[in-house]
């Protein structure tokens, strides 16, 4: 693994490939000092860099990254929104519940499915009603994710 300083500098490289690599290295570093650099990379012009930055923030598993990730849920690219949801699922901060509920209405299948799965992990009862409304989703994967999430939530609250 590259050292933290080199990776922090690399996140500002001119090459998108180098910025993606730097984001990956920063996530692997386990160093919460990487959060500001990775949060800034969520605004990178390259969606691959933004996705990698989101995943790296998830690997750091620190709630300090949640506000930046929540903001990034509004990204125009589905691949980025999916990566953000994966990161929020790894961190499991209850502050993400409301924004994840909004993710259930995303036009992208992977985002709706991911939001349902993460809500199941969070176990917040507020998610049951919106998840039950997903039972009518035309996409089988989305319906299955919603059903599984409701089962997980209900088991947690027995």
N, C-alpha and C positions, 0 to 999 in steps of 0.2 A: 504494500500500500504506500502511496506517496505521502510525504509529510503534509501536515495540516496547512502550513503556510503556502506551500506550492499549490495545493488544491484551492485555497482561498483566492490566490492570484489567478489561477486558471479559470475560475468562474467568469472572469472578465476578458477572456481571450477573444481574438477576432474570429476564430474558427468555432462554428457551432459544435463540431465533433469534440473539440477540446473542452468546450464549456460543459457538454454532457458528461464527459469523462471526469471533469472536476467535480461536478455535482455528485456523481456516483461515489467518488473518493471521499467527499465531505460527508456523505451519508454513512459510509463505512467507518469513518473516523470515530463515530460515537461521541464526538465533541459538541456539546450544546452551543459552543461559541460559533459554530457554523450556521446557526439558525438565521442570523441577519443576512448573510451572503446568499443562502438558499432561498430565503423569503424574497429577496430582491430578484433572484433568478426566475421567480414565478411570473415576472413581467418581461422576460426575455422575448425577443421577436421570434425565436424558433420554438415551435410547439414541442419538439423533442427535448429541448433544454428545460422547458417549463415542466414537462412530464417527469423528467429525471429529477428535477429539483423537488417536486412534490413527493416522489417516492423516497428521496433521500431524507426529507423532513420526517416522513413516517418512520424511517429506520432509526432516526434519532430518538423517537418515542418520548417526546417532551411536549407537554401541553403549551409551552411558550410558542410553539409553531402553529397552534390551532387558529388564531386570528388570521394569519396570512393564508392558511389553507382555506378557511371559510371564504375569504375574499376571492380566492382563485376558483371557487366553485362556479363563478360567473364567467369563466373563460369561454371563448367562442369555440374552442376545439374540444370535441368529445373525448379524445385521447387524454387531454389534460384533466378534464373533469373526472374521468375514470381514475386517473392516477391520484388525484386529490382525494377521492372517496376511499381508495385503497389506503392512503396515508392516514386519513381520519380513522379508518377501521383499525389500523395498527395502534394508534395512540389511544383510542377509546375514551375521549374526553366528552363528558355529557354536554358540554357547551356546543357541541356540533349537532345535537339532536334537531333543533329547529331548521338549520340549513339543510340537513339531510332529509328532513321531511319534504322540503321544497324539491329536493333531488328526485323524489318519487314521481314528480310531474315532468321530468326532463324528457325531451323528445328522443333522446338516444337510449337504446335498449340497455347497453352496458352500464350506463349511469343509473338508470332506474333499478336495475338488478343489484348493482353494487350498493346503492343507497339502502335498499331493503335489507341486504345482508348485514350491513354495518349497523343499521337500526336494531336488528335482531341481537347483535353482539352487545350493543349498549343496554338493551333491556328496558327501555323507558316505555311505560304503559301508554304514554301519549301517542306512540306510534301505531298502536293496534288498530284504531279506527281508520287512519289513512292506508295502512297496509291491507285492511280488509276490503277497502275500495279497489285495490289492485287485483282482486280476484276476477274482475271483469276485463283485465288487460288482454288484448288480442295475442300477445306474445307468450307462449308457454313458459319460457325461462323466467320471465318477469313474474308471472303468476306463482310459479314454484318458489322463487326467492321470497316473495311476500308471504306465502304459506309457511315456509320454513322459519322465517323471521318471527311470525306470530307465535309459532310453537315455542321457539326459544324464549321469547318474552314471557309467555304464559308460564312456562316451566320455572322461570326465575322468580315469579311472583306467587307461587303456590304456597 
